[in-house]
């Protein structure tokens, strides 16, 4: 048995296809204990220990659109027909032939009914149903080897992690930011995480929650770093010196300023348009202006909350995200946050602080 894996968007990459494919093969090899090789337009995984766990890892690898456990035979009519004589097929079925090896002596329209007849002889209670069968016998004939399979398991698709650069993700511990990280990795970004802690207002339990989210995400996005930034002094300085309605806006700007200093090509946030008061167009704009040299990407900007929750459940972060522990923004949220801050006002409030001293001090204790 082998696992036959298929990639999707990589087919469209023209002269860069080789680069994307090499990255996908390398990512797969890191994730499984078997052998990975490229054969034609398929990826073949062999010599693995456990089919179920290997199949799970393959289908969670970004870039893979589907995978199938398959029997491998030599590409001769005799080998294929002998195998079909042993095949047990309950209920209704149809035969689907992909004759990728054009040197195979029998053309698909002729060979498919032959194969169906052999299966019927071996399974007297089975019947053919070409439109809505209980199972489809797929026979993928390639040069050298033929692969026969009945199951097609959907993969996550996307692009191989690492082909689009590196991102730093603002990971709060809520529902949104882990999903944003997953979507960023799906588009080929390697991701690291930055979390802002405000002890004693936030606890070790809150930080443990973030670490658990990182661990779950690594099952899809690969190995990552988590930077924990002490944010209490910055938050207290904003509360002491600035107008309270600008509290969240200024905190977000400091987070972006610190993320800007990490080794990354872009910043990822879980912001969602109009979800909360600080995520209006004006509020989001104020996070960017003169705060970072990096692009800020917001994968969830147009998602409904129900769509975000559905994705969080799919990737396995939802149950951890809803555990009730405070993050720094919820602790310091003002009673009446400004909804449509003007940049001139935001910058005037920020000038009340010695931003560089505060940021440099926080960076000294990064963990």
C-alpha positions, -999 to +999 in steps of 0.1 A: +000+000+000+010+036-007-007+070-002-014+088-034-014+126-028-025+153-052-016+190-053-038+217-069-028+254-073+009+244-078-001+233-113-007+270-122+028+282-112+044+280-146+082+283-145+080+285-107+063+252-103+095+234-094+102+257-065+067+252-051+068+215-056+102+211-039+089+230-009+058+208-007+079+176-009+102+189+019+072+199+041+057+165+037+089+147+045+092+166+077+057+156+088+057+119+081+079+089+089+077+073+054+093+081+020+081+109-003+086+110-040+072+129-070+059+107-098+043+123-128+016+147-114+012+128-082+031+125-049+037+089-036+041+083+001+054+048+010+071+028+038+050+045+065+042+028+098+006+038+104-018+045+075-044+065+095-020+089+112+001+093+080-030+100+059-041+126+085-008+144+084-007+144+046-042+159+042-034+186+068-003+197+048-010+229+029-007+224-008-024+189-008-059+189-022-067+152-017-051+119-009-060+082-013-047+049+002-039+029-029-026-005-040+003-003-063+007-027-092+028-030-124+012-012-154+002-043-173-033-056-182-025-089-166-014-075-133-045-052-131-070-079-140-055-104-116-058-079-087-094-071-097-103-108-094-095-106-057-114-073-050-144-075-027-170-049-038-203-047-018-233-030-033-231-008-065-199+004-082-184+020-112-149+018-127-130+050-134-098+047-155-071+073-159-048+061-186-019+086-180+005+062-197-006+064-233+016+033-241-007+011-221-021-012-248-058-009-241-077+024-243-099+035-214-133+032-231-124-005-238-106-014-206-132+000-182-160-024-191-135-053-191-125-044-156-162-040-146-169-075-159-141-090-139-153-073-107-189-086-114-177-121-119-158-120-085-188-103-067-221-119-079-242-097-057-227-064-069-242-043-096-229-015-118-243+020-112-226+047-133-245+077-118-247+071-080-225+042-070-218+030-035-181+029-045-159+040-074-129+018-084-103+042-096-075+027-117-047+053-123-024+038-150+010+055-151+043+046-166+058+018-146+031+016-119-007+015-116-026+027-085-060+014-076-080+031-049-116+037-038-113+065-012-105+101-019-099+122+013-101+159+010-070+180+019-066+215+031-054+228-003-036+262-005+002+266-010+031+250+007+042+268+039+073+288+033+069+298-003+054+333+005+078+345+032+075+348+070+048+364+090+045+375+127+010+368+141-005+388+169-019+359+189-043+370+217-058+337+228-093+344+214-111+328+185-100+351+157-062+353+157-055+315+155-078+312+125-061+342+109-027+324+114-041+292+098-054+311+068-020+330+064-001+297+065-026+283+039-013+310+015+023+298+019+034+320+048+056+306+076+043+320+108+057+329+142+036+343+171+038+373+194+017+375+225+014+405+248+011+396+285+001+421+313+009+404+346-006+406+372-037+416+353-034+385+331-023+351+345-001+322+337-032+303+328-038+328+300-003+323+287-007+285+289-038+289+268-018+307+241+009+280+241-018+253+237-031+272+207+004+274+192+008+236+197-025+229+179-016+253+150+018+237+146+000+205+135-008+225+103+016+254+100+048+236+111+073+246+137+070+282+150+084+306+177+063+323+203+075+356+216+059+368+249+061+405+254+056+421+288+030+448+281+020+460+316+042+491+318+031+502+283-006+497+292-002+516+325+016+545+308-012+548+283-038+547+310-020+573+331-010+599+304-036+595+276-073+601+271-091+569+281-112+566+249-079+561+230-067+533+252-073+503+228-062+523+197-029+532+213-023+497+227-028+483+192-003+507+178+023+497+203+017+460+195+022+467+158+054+488+166+068+459+185+058+433+159+076+454+133+109+447+150+106+410+146+122+391+117+092+390+094+079+401+060+045+410+072+022+412+103-010+391+107-039+402+129-073+387+136-091+420+130-125+417+115-143+448+101-169+462+125-167+433+149-158+455+179-156+493+184-118+495+176-122+476+143-139+503+123-121+515+091-108+545+110-096+524+139-079+499+116-063+526+096-048+542+128-030+509+136-010+513+104+000+549+101+036+556+110+036+524+132+052+498+109+073+494+077+056+460+072+023+453+055-004+443+079-026+414+065-060+407+080-072+374+066-106+376+085-114+412+076-147+403+058-157+371+076-189+367+096-183+355+131-201+323+124-177+316+096-147+322+119-161+299+145-167+272+119-131+274+108-119+274+144-137+242+150-123+227+118-087+234+128-092+224+164-086+258+182-122+266+192-124+247+224-092+263+237-100+298+225-133+299+244-117+290+278-124+322+299-090+339+306-085+376+301-062+391+275-046+426+278-071+443+256-101+431+275-085+440+308-078+476+298-108+482+275-124+517+283-160+522+290-165+543+259-137+535+233-135+559+204-151+544+173-138+567+145-104+580+157-088+607+136-051+602+129-043+636+140-059+629+174-042+595+177-008+609+170-013+637+195-022+613+222+008+591+213+031+621+217+023+622+254+043+590+257+080+582+252+072+554+229+108+544+221+118+540+258+087+520+265+092+497+235+129+492+241+123+483+278+096+457+268+119+442+242+146+437+269+124+411+286+112+393+256+108+355+262 
